[in-house]
Amino acid sequence: MVENDQDIDEIFQRKIFTRPFLLIGEGSNMLFTKDFDGTVIKLATKGIEIINEDDEHVYVRAAGGEDWSDFVRFTIEHELYGAENLIGIPGLVGSCPVQNIGAYGSEVKDIIYQVEGYYLPDGEPFVLYNEECHFAYRDSIFKNELKNRCWITEVVFKLKKEKHFQLNYKQLADNLAPFGADLTLEKVAETVLNIRNSKLPDITKVGCAGSFFKNPVVSEAKFAELSAKFDQLVHYPAPNGIKLAAGQLIESCGWKDIRRGDVSVYPTQALVIVNWGNAKGSEVVAYYQDIIQSVQEKYGILIEPEVRIIA
Ligand SMILES: Cc1cc2nc3c(=O)[nH]c(=O)nc-3n(C[C@H](O)[C@H](O)[C@H](O)COP(=O)(O)OP(=O)(O)OC[C@H]3O[C@@H](n4cnc5c(N)ncnc54)[C@H](O)[C@@H]3O)c2cc1C
């Protein structure tokens, strides 16, 4: 557990990163198939402060060990716009850039100014500006070139001062429409939390890692071929093609009715795999691999896990 700068120095002095290590936040995007054979390093550093502002924006620095939703609440209390749709996503601030967390039409890349930390294993400090993080849908440089090669310890966010809401997501927009010009950050956050609670399991009661798969992006030609064969495919424009809803594809393969031991998809959201009690990691792996195979057989699309599998 790393609580302060002294602990960070000590980790580098002890050359921990020259041996097998695992950086962990809340572990909410991981599936363990066995114990990790090495040092598990969890950030527990605290601190959120306003460090700068200009006419339009306020810059807020948050320690990597801060709870993500506590950070969102800070922005709401200070009447800063941009983070509110992301309230309720489990995890820590230090993990949020890794998969560019997103929900209800917002992504954290839209409010990240810079990411700070240390290159591994030597401990050289780094600062990466937003454009250098190569953010994409549930992706960033931290999952690719810099995977296991950097430790994020602080994130600086750039939030809007002027009232501005992101209401592209239909269900959110519909629920908030009655508020009109009286809409507030508090109301958006409350509505997002209500929608999340109605669709997602309570992680204090059952095991799950949120959306297990990424939504696949297919070419226009592939989409045309699929829509000739299958009615009402949910789809959205994406930068490099058409994004489909993995949950719909999984549900249409019949997975809502398939429970194996303590593993199943969640009844209100087939994209989420749940461990109802004592399923082993290997059982979850067998289950998700069969889901991938059935979607591949029916649609010719390879869906990929969003979750990090620790094998
Ligand atoms: C019920 C539920 C709902 C969810 N809903 C959403 C959602 O709406 N949108 C969404 O995007 N995600 C969602 N998720 C996934 C998850 O909340 C996010 O991926 C979150 O950012 C994970 O945070 P964490 O602290 O638990 O990270 P962990 O799972 O501990 O780690 C995630 C990855 O980041 C790496 N990492 C962690 N800390 C650091 C660090 N300091 N430096 C470098 N690398 C690090 C880890 O090695 C790992 O690869 C959901 C998960 C659950 C369980």
The ligand as a Gaussian input file, in Angstrom:
#p B3LYP/6-31G(d) Opt

LIG

0 1
 C      -19.881000      -2.617000     -11.767000
 C      -18.842000      -2.015000     -12.650000
 C      -19.190000      -1.016000     -13.530000
 C      -18.240000      -0.449000     -14.382000
 N      -18.626000       0.533000     -15.229000
 C      -17.717000       1.099000     -16.061000
 C      -18.113000       2.144000     -16.962000
 O      -19.262000       2.584000     -16.977000
 N      -17.151000       2.660000     -17.787000
 C      -15.860000       2.208000     -17.791000
 O      -15.049000       2.726000     -18.568000
 N      -15.448000       1.241000     -16.940000
 C      -16.345000       0.669000     -16.082000
 N      -15.960000      -0.336000     -15.228000
 C      -14.547000      -0.776000     -15.238000
 C      -13.693000      -0.110000     -14.133000
 O      -14.480000       0.575000     -13.211000
 C      -12.679000       0.867000     -14.740000
 O      -11.831000       0.197000     -15.659000
 C      -11.796000       1.525000     -13.671000
 O      -10.990000       2.535000     -14.232000
 C      -10.920000       0.500000     -12.964000
 O      -10.348000       1.140000     -11.847000
 P       -9.543000       0.303000     -10.780000
 O       -8.912000       1.296000      -9.857000
 O      -10.397000      -0.721000     -10.163000
 O       -8.430000      -0.356000     -11.704000
 P       -7.895000      -1.852000     -11.697000
 O       -8.945000      -2.783000     -12.158000
 O       -7.231000      -2.132000     -10.408000
 O       -6.768000      -1.720000     -12.835000
 C       -7.136000      -1.532000     -14.177000
 C       -5.864000      -1.486000     -15.045000
 O       -5.131000      -0.300000     -14.739000
 C       -3.812000      -0.629000     -14.323000
 N       -3.469000       0.336000     -13.276000
 C       -4.137000       0.501000     -12.105000
 N       -3.580000       1.505000     -11.413000
 C       -2.544000       1.970000     -12.172000
 C       -1.589000       3.016000     -11.992000
 N       -1.585000       3.785000     -10.908000
 N       -0.663000       3.224000     -12.970000
 C       -0.676000       2.458000     -14.096000
 N       -1.550000       1.460000     -14.320000
 C       -2.477000       1.229000     -13.368000
 C       -3.897000      -2.048000     -13.822000
 O       -2.621000      -2.702000     -13.855000
 C       -4.902000      -2.640000     -14.790000
 O       -4.281000      -2.984000     -15.999000
 C      -16.887000      -0.895000     -14.351000
 C      -16.525000      -1.914000     -13.433000
 C      -17.494000      -2.476000     -12.597000
 C      -17.069000      -3.530000     -11.619000

